[in-house]
Amino acid sequence: MVSAAQARIVSTLIIAACISMPAHSQDAGTPDPDLLTRIYPGKAYSPYAEREFPNQVYWGEAHLHTGLSLDAGLFGNILGHEDAYRFARGEQIQSSGGLQVKLGRPLDWLAITDHSDMMGIATDIQKGTPNILANPKGKEWAEGFQQGGEAAGRAAFDLITHFAQMKIPKELVDQYSPGSKVYDDLWNEITYTADRFNEPGRFTTLIGFEWTSVPKGFNLHRNVILRDGGELARQVTPLTTQPPAGTTDPLDLYQWLQDYEDKTDGQALAISHNGNLSNGWLFPLTHTYAGGKVDKEYVELRAKWEPLYEVTQIKGDGETHPLLSPDDEFANYETLDKGNLDLTELKKEEMLQREYAREALKTGLALESRLGTNPYKFGMVGGTDSHTSLSTAEEDNFFGKSTSAEPSPMRIGHPFVKSELGAIEGYELAASGYQAVWAQENTREAIFDAMERKETYATTGPRISVRFFGGWNFTEEDLRSRAPAFRGYEKGVPMGSDLPVTSGESPTFMVYALRDPMGANLDRIQIIKGWLDADGATHEKVYNVAWSNGRDIDTGGQLPPVGNTVDLEAANWTNTIGASELAAVWIDPDFDPKDKAFYYARVIEIPTPRWIVYDKVRYGSEIPEGANVIQQERAYTSPIWYEP
């Protein structure tokens, strides 16, 4: 053994030898202080230690319904909150239709947002309870449900139509509204279940509900999300819409949110439902559907309580529309523009500008100039709006909007909604979407706070990792790292923020994306800009900023298509085209410091098969002529805004 004294002697000799050795023979050189500062600004050798910025992306959604929602239950959903949480965290369960189902990868968090109106009536209709059978309409719905098949579907849509037209029998409304024992006990059970499944650091449950304002079938829903646990949530009951106690006016929702915070000292926010079924009422310009004005009070309250917008989900994509963005080659994606929710009123072209995210972001700039506040300064999120209790946004694992649209040989050809005016076909529904949150930890507080500061983004299903920063002096050298977020936070602001005021000549943006490790390669990254000019007119432009190899951009900024490797016979594709990662630092070449503007990134995948192709391969389902079989899935970041 070597004694302590001998060890000290050996150590001294080694140190002396090192001191006397020429520098070139002992190491590779000394760190260049300038290079170290420019390339690695971390506080510790370990790039994961002492980080002060959000360094993890957590996947989930804030728009899921269980059998407690009146429409979901009548469609046949018999699964509750426990089933939804178990499924989301990765367990295999049995669907309401009797199929075994499991996610390809667990989610990190989930907010179940059952419709606040008449929660629990659907389960009693399923059971045929005495109070339901005692009401003629309730008996009709219960008998339809018991017959199953098309009869159950007709009963469900009849209930939805009665709800939208506010014609549900008053005695049933009273029995299933806040203040009744059935309703209040159910809300308590929901909050206790959420607390039981909440595991900080592993799986987060956010307590919420959907405020289902749908006057005349115009979809004006908002999802309410609480930062807090059941102890605070149980001090209130959700806001409803059915008279006499309910309301369809968003100003009343904002008051409910304020009252919740005042009473509990907790925090809450609302997420606007995608607007493509609102028939022009989700993003009003002058008057609200409830009869109010888009005035100073309205824009201030909406900006305060609705920081996020659901840009993509099963009932269509809500980023933009080809008639609104004719120069955008990717604008016509999962477009569902037939009419309102129950197809009692068809779509008119003039409605579109008040339904889609990009146009609303532009409108917000104009309203801010007129009223002092931008009411549509929202971040982007995705959700499924699934009514099956199953958060499935995977194309090869899509369990549909409702139990009636779970996997079957017939679901492609069966209309989802049908009225005398038209139909939303089953094959038109989208397997979308998910919400990514940049946070420091997987907890209720961290995820809610990220939502509130809009450091969150949407995808149509793939788990693409995206970072987007804005500033005034990003350079290509800032991308010379596997952790460029250090530079992003040090020199700029992340998605969801305002550019800092400066005298810079033109803003710079740093964006990078990694493909879903289980998904498709990336085609390109685009930055979408919208602005308000000195004359009060709004504009938009799409810039290609990064793309996979083998293509040259033309003088007009256009790229040739990435190609197509989809094998429709096998429902497959190959990643022999595209890129696994893309990154760019981009300077706005058309910047005018006098114009208000916003910028967000859109990441596009290479072509892949839609869910209906998997149905064809597995069931032999016949795909209707004209149905889209190939798509390019995508991610939408929250914007970054510039204020003169």
BALUMPA-946654 format. One record per residue (C-alpha): x, y, z; residue in one letter. Coordinates in steps of 0.2 Angstrom, whole numbers, padded with zeros to 4 digits, always signed. Each point is the difference from the previous one (the first is absolute). Last residue first. Layout:
XYZa...
This chain:
-0213+0252-0163p-0007-0016+0008e+0006-0017-0007y-0008-0016+0005w+0007-0018+0002i-0013-0013-0005p-0004-0017+0008s+0008-0014-0010t-0010-0010-0013y+0005-0018-0004a-0003-0011-0015r-0007-0015-0009e+0002-0001-0019q-0015-0010-0006q-0004-0015-0011i-0017-0009-0002v-0011+0015-0003n-0018-0006-0005a-0005+0005-0018g-0007-0017-0004e-0005-0009+0016p+0012-0012+0008i-0007-0018+0001e+0005-0009+0016s+0010-0015-0002g+0001-0001+0019y+0018+0001+0004r+0007+0007-0016v-0015+0012-0003k-0001+0005+0018d+0019+0004+0000y-0004+0011-0016v-0014+0009+0009i+0013+0006+0013w+0009+0011-0012r+0016-0006-0008p+0016+0010+0001t+0008+0014-0010p+0016+0008+0006i-0003+0011+0016e-0003+0018+0001i+0005+0012+0014v-0009+0016+0002r+0008+0014+0009a-0008+0016+0007y+0002+0019-0003y-0010+0015+0005f+0000+0018-0006a-0004+0018+0004k+0007+0011-0014d+0011+0015+0003k+0017-0010+0001p-0003-0006-0018d+0007-0017-0003f+0000-0008-0017d+0016-0010+0001p-0004-0008+0017d+0016-0008+0006i+0000-0019+0002w+0011-0011+0010v-0003-0018-0005a-0002-0017+0006a-0006-0017-0007l+0001-0018+0007e-0004-0017-0006s+0000+0006-0018a-0011-0004-0015g+0001-0015-0012i+0005-0018+0004t-0012+0000+0015n-0011-0013-0007t-0019-0001-0001w-0013-0012+0005n-0019-0004-0001a+0005-0017-0009a-0009+0002-0016e+0001+0019+0001l+0019+0000+0000d+0005+0018+0003v+0017+0006-0005t-0005+0017-0007n+0012+0014-0005g+0006+0016+0009v-0011+0011-0012p+0010+0014-0009p+0004+0016+0011l-0007+0017-0002q+0009+0016+0005g-0004+0010-0015g+0018-0001-0007t-0001-0019+0002d+0005-0011+0014i+0012-0014-0004d-0004-0018+0005r+0011-0015+0004g+0001+0002+0018n-0014+0002+0013s-0007+0017+0003w+0003+0016+0011a-0007+0017-0001v-0015-0001-0012n-0009+0017+0002y-0019+0002+0000v-0008+0017-0001k-0014+0009+0008e-0008+0017-0002h-0012+0011+0010t-0006+0018-0005a+0000+0014+0012g+0008+0013-0011d+0016-0001+0009a+0002-0019-0003d-0006-0014+0012l+0010-0015-0001w+0000-0019-0001g+0015-0011-0002k+0001-0019-0002i+0017-0008+0003i+0002-0017-0009q+0010-0015+0004i+0001-0014-0013r-0002-0018-0005d+0003-0009+0016l+0002-0018+0002n-0015-0011+0006a-0004-0008+0016g+0007-0010+0015m+0014+0012+0004p-0012+0014-0003d+0011+0012-0011r+0011+0013+0009l-0003+0018-0003a+0010+0016+0000y-0005+0019+0000v+0011+0015+0003m-0008+0017-0005f+0008+0016-0004t-0009+0017+0001p+0005+0014-0012s+0010+0016+0002e+0002-0001+0019g-0005+0015+0010s-0007-0010+0014t-0017-0004+0008v+0000-0018+0006p-0009-0012-0012l-0017-0005+0008d-0002-0018+0006s-0010-0016-0004g+0015-0009-0008m+0017+0004+0009p+0009+0016+0003v+0017+0006-0005g+0018+0000+0003k+0002-0010+0016e-0016-0010-0002y+0004-0006-0018g+0019-0001+0003r-0002-0013+0013f-0014-0008-0010a+0014-0004-0013p+0003-0017+0009a+0008-0011-0013r+0011+0015-0004s+0006+0010-0015r-0017+0007-0003l+0005+0017+0008d+0014+0001-0012e-0013+0003-0014e-0004+0017+0008t-0014+0006+0012f+0001+0019+0003n-0017+0008+0001w-0010-0013+0009g-0013-0014-0003g+0000-0018+0006f-0008-0016-0007f+0003-0017+0007r-0009-0016-0007v+0000-0018+0004s-0011-0010-0011i-0012-0012+0009r-0011-0004-0015p-0019+0003+0003g-0005+0016-0009t+0012+0010+0010t-0003+0014+0011a+0011+0012+0010y+0004+0006+0018t+0010+0014+0007e-0016+0010+0001k+0004+0009+0017r-0016-0007+0007e+0002-0017-0008m+0018-0001+0008a-0007+0005+0017d-0013-0014-0002f+0013-0013-0003i+0011+0006+0014a-0013+0001+0013e-0009-0017-0005r+0017-0009+0001t+0012-0007-0013n+0015+0010+0002e+0010+0014-0008q-0013+0004-0013a-0002+0001-0019w-0018-0006-0004v-0005-0011-0015a-0018-0002-0004q-0007-0014-0011y-0012-0002-0015g-0007-0007-0011s-0006-0015-0009a-0011+0010-0012a-0018-0003-0004l-0004+0001-0019e-0002-0019-0001y-0015+0000+0010g-0009+0012-0011e-0007+0017+0006i-0017+0000-0008a-0011+0012-0009g-0015+0012+0001l-0014-0013+0006e+0012-0005+0014s+0014-0012+0002k+0015-0001+0012v+0013-0014+0001f-0005-0007-0017p+0004-0019-0001h+0011-0005-0015g+0017+0000+0010i-0009-0007+0015r-0006-0016-0009m+0015-0013+0003p+0001+0005+0018s+0011+0010+0011p-0009+0012+0012e-0012+0012-0008a-0016-0004+0010s+0011+0001+0015t+0004+0018-0004s+0013+0011-0009k+0010-0015-0006g+0010-0013+0007f+0016+0004-0010f+0015-0012+0003n+0009+0000-0017d-0003+0019-0002e+0005+0004+0018e-0011+0013+0008a-0008-0011+0013t-0004+0007+0016s-0013-0013+0005l-0015+0005+0011s-0011-0003-0016t-0006+0018-0002h+0016+0005-0008s+0003+0019-0001d+0017-0005-0006t+0010+0015+0006g+0013+0012-0007g+0007+0016+0007v+0006+0017-0008m+0003+0016+0010g-0012+0014+0000f+0000+0019-0003k-0018+0001-0006y-0006+0013+0012p+0013+0012-0005n-0002+0016+0012t+0000+0018-0004g-0017+0001-0008l+0003+0006-0018r+0018-0005-0002s-0003-0016+0010e-0015-0004-0011l+0011+0000-0015a+0014-0011+0007l-0013-0012+0006g-0007-0001-0017t+0017-0007-0006k+0000-0013+0013l-0018-0004-0004a+0004-0003-0018e+0014-0012+0005r-0011-0009+0012a-0015-0003-0010y-0019+0003+0003e-0003+0019-0002r+0007+0001-0017q-0010-0015-0006l-0017+0007+0003m+0000+0010-0017e+0001-0016-0010e-0017-0006+0007k-0001-0017+0009k-0016-0009+0001l-0012+0001+0015e-0009-0014+0008t+0016-0011-0002l+0001-0005+0018d+0016+0008+0004l-0001+0015-0012n+0004-0001-0019g+0009-0011-0013k+0018+0007+0003d+0011-0015+0006l+0017+0003-0007t+0012-0014+0005e+0014+0010-0009y-0004+0013-0014n+0013+0013+0006a+0015-0009-0005f+0003+0009-0017e-0002+0017+0008d-0003+0013-0013d-0019-0002+0001p+0000+0004+0019s-0018+0004+0005l-0008-0010-0014l+0012-0014+0004p-0005+0000+0018h+0011+0003+0016t+0006-0008+0016e-0016-0008+0005g+0002-0019-0005d-0015-0010+0000g-0013-0009+0012k+0013-0011+0008i+0011+0014+0006q+0011+0014-0005t+0003+0019+0004v-0007-0001+0018e+0003+0018+0005y+0009+0006+0016l+0001+0015+0011p-0018+0001+0003e-0003+0009+0017w+0009+0016-0001k-0001+0004-0019a-0018-0004+0001r-0003+0012+0014l+0010+0014-0008e-0008-0002-0017v-0018-0001+0008y+0002+0015+0011e+0007+0011-0014k-0014-0004-0012d-0005-0015-0010v-0018+0003+0003k-0012-0012+0009g-0015-0008-0008g+0005-0018+0005a+0006-0003-0017y+0013+0013+0003t+0001+0016-0010h+0014+0010-0009t+0014-0012-0006l-0005-0016+0007p+0012-0015+0001f-0011-0015+0005l-0015+0006-0009w+0003-0003-0019g-0010-0016-0002n+0007-0008+0016s+0004-0016-0008l+0018+0005-0005n+0004+0008+0016g+0011-0012+0010n-0005+0001+0018h+0007+0015+0010s+0010-0005+0015i-0005+0008+0017a+0011+0004+0015l+0000-0003+0018a+0010+0004+0016q-0003-0003+0018g-0003+0013+0014d-0016-0010+0003t-0014+0013+0000k+0008+0013-0010d+0008-0012-0013e-0017-0009-0002y-0009+0017-0001d+0011+0006-0014q-0002-0016-0010l-0019+0001+0002w+0001+0019-0005q+0009-0006-0016y-0013-0013-0003l-0014+0014+0002d+0009+0010-0013l+0000-0015-0011p-0019+0001-0002d-0008-0017-0002t-0007+0000+0018t-0007-0013+0012g-0011+0002+0015a-0017+0001-0010p+0005-0005-0012p+0013-0013-0007q+0018+0007-0001t+0009-0007+0015t+0014+0007+0011l+0009-0014+0010p-0003-0002+0019t+0011+0009+0013v+0009-0004+0017q+0003-0017-0007r+0014+0006-0012a+0010+0007+0015l+0002-0016+0009e+0000-0009-0017g+0017+0006-0005g+0004+0017-0008d+0006+0006-0017r-0017-0001-0007l-0005-0001-0018i-0016+0006-0008v-0003-0007-0018n-0010+0013-0011r-0014-0004-0012h-0006+0012-0013l-0007-0012-0012n-0014+0007-0009f-0014-0013+0001g-0014+0013+0003k+0009+0006+0016p+0014-0012+0004v+0009+0006+0016s+0006-0016+0007t+0011+0005+0015w+0012-0015+0000e+0007-0006+0016f+0016-0001+0009g+0012-0008+0013i+0018-0003-0006l+0007-0017+0003t+0019-0002-0001t+0009-0016-0003f+0018-0004+0006r+0008+0015+0009g-0015+0004+0010p-0012-0015+0001e-0018+0006-0003n-0011-0016-0001f-0008+0002+0017r-0002+0019-0002d-0009-0002-0016a-0011-0013+0008t-0005+0011+0015y-0004+0015-0013t-0011-0011-0010i-0009-0007+0015e-0003+0017+0007n-0008+0005-0017w-0011-0015+0001l-0006+0003+0017d-0005+0018-0005d-0009-0006-0016y-0011-0014+0008v-0003+0011+0016k-0007+0014-0011s+0008+0017+0003g+0009+0000-0017p-0011-0007-0013s-0006-0018-0004y-0017-0001+0008q-0004+0018-0005d+0004-0003-0018v-0011-0016+0000l-0015+0009+0007e+0003+0014-0013k-0002-0011-0015p+0015+0002-0012i-0005+0013-0013k+0016+0011+0001m+0002+0000-0019q+0018-0007+0003a-0006-0012+0013f-0015-0006-0010h+0011-0003-0015t+0013-0009+0011i-0014-0011+0007l-0007-0004-0017d+0018-0004-0006f+0001-0013+0014a-0017-0007-0003a+0004-0002-0019r+0017-0009+0004g-0009-0011+0012a-0013-0005-0013a+0014-0002-0013e+0009-0014+0011g-0008-0002+0017g-0017-0005+0005q+0003+0004+0018q+0006+0018-0005f-0015+0003-0009g-0011-0006+0014e+0009+0012+0012a-0001+0015-0012w-0019-0003-0002e-0002-0002+0019k+0009+0016+0003g-0011+0009-0012k-0016-0007+0008p+0006+0004+0018n-0003-0014+0013a+0012-0011-0008l+0014+0011+0004i-0005+0002+0019n-0002-0019+0001p+0018-0003-0006t+0002-0008-0018g+0018-0005+0004k+0007+0007-0016q-0011+0016+0002i+0007+0001+0018d+0018-0001-0007t-0005+0014-0012a-0007+0011+0013i+0016+0000+0010g+0006+0017-0005m-0015+0011-0004m+0010+0015-0007d+0019+0000+0005s+0005-0009-0015h+0014-0012+0005d+0017+0008-0001t+0013-0013+0006i+0017+0008+0001a+0015-0012-0003l+0018-0001+0003w+0016-0009-0005d-0008-0011-0014l+0005-0018-0002p+0007-0007-0016r-0008-0011-0013g-0016+0003+0009l-0010-0016+0005k-0017-0007-0006v-0009-0017+0001q-0017+0001-0008l-0017-0002+0008g-0009+0015-0007g+0002+0010+0016s+0019-0003-0002s+0009-0013+0010q+0016+0006+0009i+0019-0001-0002q+0009+0011+0012e+0011+0015-0007g-0003+0015+0011r-0014+0006-0011a-0009-0017+0001f+0000+0000+0019r-0006+0018+0000y-0014-0003-0012a-0006-0016+0009d+0000+0009+0017e-0010+0014-0007h-0014-0010-0007g-0003-0013-0014l-0017-0004-0006i+0000+0009-0016n-0015-0005-0010g-0004+0015-0011f-0012+0005+0014l+0015+0001+0012g+0010+0011-0011a-0014+0012-0003d-0004+0003+0018l+0018+0000+0006s+0002-0012+0015l+0005-0014-0013g+0017+0009-0001t+0006+0015-0010h+0017+0006-0004l+0006+0018-0003h+0016+0006+0009a+0013-0011-0008e+0017-0008+0004g+0018+0000-0004w+0014+0007+0011y+0015+0009-0007v+0015+0002+0012q+0012+0014+0002n-0009+0015+0007p+0012+0013+0005f+0011+0002+0015e+0012-0014-0003r+0012-0003+0014e+0005-0017-0006a-0005-0008-0017y+0014+0007-0010p+0012-0009+0012s+0016+0011+0000y-0010+0013+0010a-0007+0017-0003k-0003-0002-0019g+0005+0013-0013p+0008-0013-0012y+0004+0006-0017i+0003+0019+0001r+0007+0000+0018t+0011-0015-0003l+0006+0007-0017l+0005+0016+0008d+0008-0009+0015p+0010-0011-0012d+0002-0016+0010p+0018-0006+0003t+0008-0012-0011g-0001-0019-0005a+0009-0006+0015d+0016-0006+0007q+0013-0001-0014s-0004+0017-0008h+0002+0009+0017a+0018-0006+0002p+0003-0009+0016m+0008+0008+0016s-0017+0004+0008i-0006-0017-0004c+0015-0008+0008a-0002+0010+0016a-0018-0005+0001i+0004-0018-0002i+0014+0001+0013l-0011+0008+0013t-0014-0013-0003s+0012-0014+0003v+0007+0009+0016i-0018+0002+0006r-0004-0018-0003a+0016-0006+0009q-0006+0010+0015a-0017-0007+0000a+0007-0017-0001s-0001-0011-0016v-0005-0018+0003m
